[in-house]
């Protein structure tokens, strides 16, 4: 297993997190991860209505913003939320966003 490049916790910027979460597809991925804990990229992208290459772009954006942790095992990539890192940088942010998101209709 190897980790893909991620920003260090202290380098996660609020503007980048909010920019990443502003897209409805990326927000849906985060909601799915909050429920499942960890998903492989194929499962996370099921029924999003985007092409595989577009989904890969969304995954990379979330990773580079510091929202998700992505690890590779063979040909599969697995994602999970960086909940503890986000909580330490921006207390309550992720929970507030998820609470607001899950009260609305999703994809």
C-alpha positions in Angstrom: 0.0 0.0 0.0 1.2 3.5 -0.8 -0.2 6.9 0.0 -0.6 9.4 -2.8 0.7 13.0 -2.1 -1.4 14.9 0.5 -0.9 18.3 2.2 0.3 18.1 5.8 -2.4 18.9 8.3 -0.9 22.3 9.1 -0.9 23.1 5.3 -4.6 22.5 4.8 -6.2 25.8 3.8 -9.8 26.8 4.5 -10.2 28.4 1.1 -9.1 25.2 -0.7 -11.4 23.0 1.5 -14.3 25.2 0.8 -13.5 25.4 -2.9 -13.3 21.6 -3.1 -16.6 21.2 -1.3 -18.4 23.8 -3.4 -18.9 21.4 -6.2 -22.1 19.2 -5.9 -20.3 16.1 -7.2 -17.4 16.4 -4.7 -19.8 17.2 -1.9 -21.8 14.0 -2.7 -18.5 12.0 -2.6 -17.8 13.4 0.8 -21.3 12.5 2.0 -20.8 9.0 0.8 -17.4 8.7 2.6 -18.9 10.1 5.8 -21.4 7.2 5.8 -19.1 4.4 4.5 -15.8 5.4 6.2 -13.7 4.2 3.3 -14.6 3.4 -0.3 -12.6 2.4 -3.4 -12.8 5.0 -6.1 -15.0 2.8 -8.3 -17.7 2.5 -5.7 -17.4 6.1 -4.6 -18.1 7.2 -8.2 -21.1 4.9 -8.8 -24.2 6.7 -10.0 -22.6 10.2 -9.9 -23.4 10.8 -13.5 -19.9 11.7 -14.5 -17.3 10.0 -16.7 -14.5 8.1 -15.0 -11.9 10.8 -15.9 -14.1 13.5 -14.4 -14.5 11.5 -11.3 -10.7 11.1 -11.1 -10.4 14.9 -11.3 -12.9 15.3 -8.4 -11.0 12.7 -6.3 -7.7 14.6 -7.0 -9.2 17.9 -6.1 -10.5 16.5 -2.8 -7.1 15.0 -2.0 -5.1 18.1 -2.9 -7.4 20.2 -0.8 -6.8 17.9 2.2 -10.4 16.7 2.5 -9.7 13.0 1.7 -6.8 10.5 2.2 -6.2 8.3 -0.8 -4.1 5.2 -0.6 -3.3 2.8 -3.4 -3.3 -1.0 -3.1 -2.3 -2.6 -6.4 -4.5 -1.1 -9.1 -7.2 0.0 -6.6 -7.4 3.4 -4.8 -9.2 3.8 -1.6 -10.4 7.1 -0.1 -11.4 8.1 3.4 -12.2 11.5 4.9 -9.4 13.3 6.8 -12.0 13.9 9.5 -9.5 14.3 12.4 -7.2 16.5 10.4 -10.0 18.8 9.3 -11.4 18.9 12.8 -8.1 20.0 14.3 -7.7 22.7 11.6 -11.3 23.9 11.4 -13.3 22.7 14.4 -16.9 21.8 13.5 -16.6 22.7 9.8 -17.0 19.2 8.3 -19.8 18.3 10.6 -21.7 21.5 9.9 -21.3 21.0 6.1 -22.4 17.4 6.3 -25.4 18.3 8.5 -26.5 21.0 6.0 -25.9 18.7 3.1 -27.8 15.7 4.4 -30.9 17.8 5.1 -31.2 18.5 1.3 -32.0 16.2 -1.5 -28.9 14.4 -2.9 -28.2 12.9 -6.3 
